[in-house]
Amino acid sequence: MTLANPITTLILSILTVLSVFVTIGALRRLRHPERAFVASVRQRLIVAAIALTTLGLFIRFWLVEGGWQPVTSHRDGLLLMSFMLAGTIFFMQNRTRLVGLSAFALPVLTFLLGWAICSSAWTYRPFDLPTLHPVWRGVHLTGVYLGTAFCGLAAMAGGMYLYVQTRLKRKQNLGGLGRLASLEALENTIIRAATLGFVLLTLGLVTGVVVISESERQLPPGWWFTPKIVLATLAWLVYAVLMNVRYASGFRGRRAAWLSIIGLALLLATYAVVTRLPPAPPPPHAPPGASASDDGATLKAVTTASIDHRVEDG
Amino acid sequence: MRVLFIGINHRTAAVRLRECFAAAGDAPPHLNAFRERFPGSECVIVSTCNRFELYVARPLHGQPNADDLRTFLSERFGVPMDQVASASIHREQDQAVAHLFRVCCGLDSMVLGEPQVLGQVKRAYQTAADCGSAGPVLHRVFQHAMATAKQARTETGIDAGRVSVGSVAADLARQVFADFADKTVLGIGAGEIAKLTLRHIMELAPHRLWLTNRTHQNASALAEAIHLSADVGGARPWEQLDELLVEADIVVTCTASPEPILTPARFKPILKRRRYRPLFVIDLAMPRDASPQLGSMTNLYLYNIDDLQAVVANSLGQRGDQAQDCERHVAAAVTACMSQITHADLGQLIRQLRAKLHDIGQDERERTLKKLGQSPDPEALDSALDEHTHRLINKILHMPLSQLNQHDGGTPLGFYAAALRRLFDLGEEIKPDTEPAEASEPGPDA
């Protein structure tokens, strides 16, 4: 662990710097055509970033104590999301239908990497899940983090949808529109990513409930009205609407784009609530080590509160 | 004759003002009104979606002048005089001719080098010729302009590889839709620009392409002209327009309707029936077919001719070299054309002068012959010839010399004097006799 931590932080720092450069280039490309040389450098930087992220994941998985641990801390979750996002960006580079989406995904990748550095260097806290079966734990945490990654992708497509639509409506700087994905492709991306995100988050939620039901802990009274539960439920509902937007025609287009962004904001707020709020004292009837905040009926609550017992790790 | 031009175009006036002129219908009634008001003048009206221009040739000191033309436009088209004055541009002589040449070459178009404008100018000239409002001067100017435009386009390649309104419309459609295999295109109207744009849209391979027009035969003719196969689409009755709008994803409209046919009131229920599917409307008509308020409706993207041409204009920065070559062609052609006009004026003047002098000579000849009688006496013949010559010279010089004596102060007298001296090769001006010998000799006291 002591070896893995600084190496991971170093890799994350390099990745963040790379990501910042690529992000600046991608944002510039929104308005100005890119030269062939710059495009080639950008492509290589993305490949290098993906390779480094993979290396970081392997280092985490192999050097961490206790052998193979898919997601052992919030940092691993962020690293997993970054890896997925970088892969998606690389995929999008070669998809003419989604051209330009990387300009909206790269800032998010940079943000995630920066957040992972913080989680690695200053607030590293591995998940303490001794009572969970490794399969349930893997499915639960992977579902939650991958679900969040897909919801993030939906939000990025939503952001780009709003950008493209505003330019089309205001008829401003239309010369560069050929370098951006079409509204229809973006709406499809929003719906597909939101559907995948919804399914994975629901999987995380269900496995979380299964885990709780198998454990001996009990939820405190009024657990369903805590901020994290309310926020997580709202996020879940938003994605439930978003995946059915084709049938709810009133939510098509701009509204769907805003919903995707609101959904991600709610998810991030849930993360923030879960990771920021101090754990409540355990109920009198709970076993030693359990906290009142570890309830989790919904996806994020299940993720980080009801199951996870965090231990400060230096 | 003097050539004048007055007009409004996309640079000087917004669509709303241009619509007032375009909505006034065909040119012949306006040409006839012009001829009634300014007899003796020539006129051609060029009216396109981007411009409304009057090319006029009038006698040198006749009517109309620029203010008369502005007044004519204001009264004839019901546009306030201050709007006409602020939005119109006015050129005379070689500048007016140069403007027409630039228009024909596509140098004044929003889409640099666009070829459609040449056909539109040709039709405008033909209309004026049919109405009899284009005279010898404008015949010469317009024929020269069209020949120059063809030559300049061929030699400079200014219209080669151009970005057209149709291609931009197709690009914008690609920005809204990703896949056209399930999309329906609706063409409203059967104009030339609609045909060109629909050809570009057809390259996107849409699922269906319907055409509709108030005159069903025109829609059918357009379907044939763009080689629309029956399994892809065809002409549909005008009465089904609302149904077609529900079905369509892309609408290309270009009718001659003076009022908008696509209004918010019409579209509100249609959008609901469409379940708010995105709709891309390309309005190429002038006056506009789609009310501007449509652009603010949910999932509806409205582009009119100005919007599309602005996009095109932005993408043409790299074609400056061809434009410069074309400008050089225009400058040379304008000089040649103006020279021809001037020479034509001069030729007519010479013919008139010769005819007048010939008449004078004929009158005097008859008079002298009559005076001599049947058997002229040699002495009387000598005297009659002297008188004949004297009368002939007096009659010829009477008019110019009396005009010179009745000089009204408009043109400097010296100008006429110099002209006479040059025309009759009278040599250098002779100073009046001032007794130089006496004046120059020094006095005895000097």
Interface residues (C-beta under 8 A of the other chain):
Chain A: R97 V164 L168 K169 K171 L174 G175 L177 G178 L180 A181 S182 L183 E184 A185 N188 S249 G250 R252 G253 R254
Chain B: D171 L172 R174 Q175 V176 F177 A178 D179 R275 Y276 R277 P278 G295 T298 N299 Y301 Y303 D307 A310 V311 N314 S315
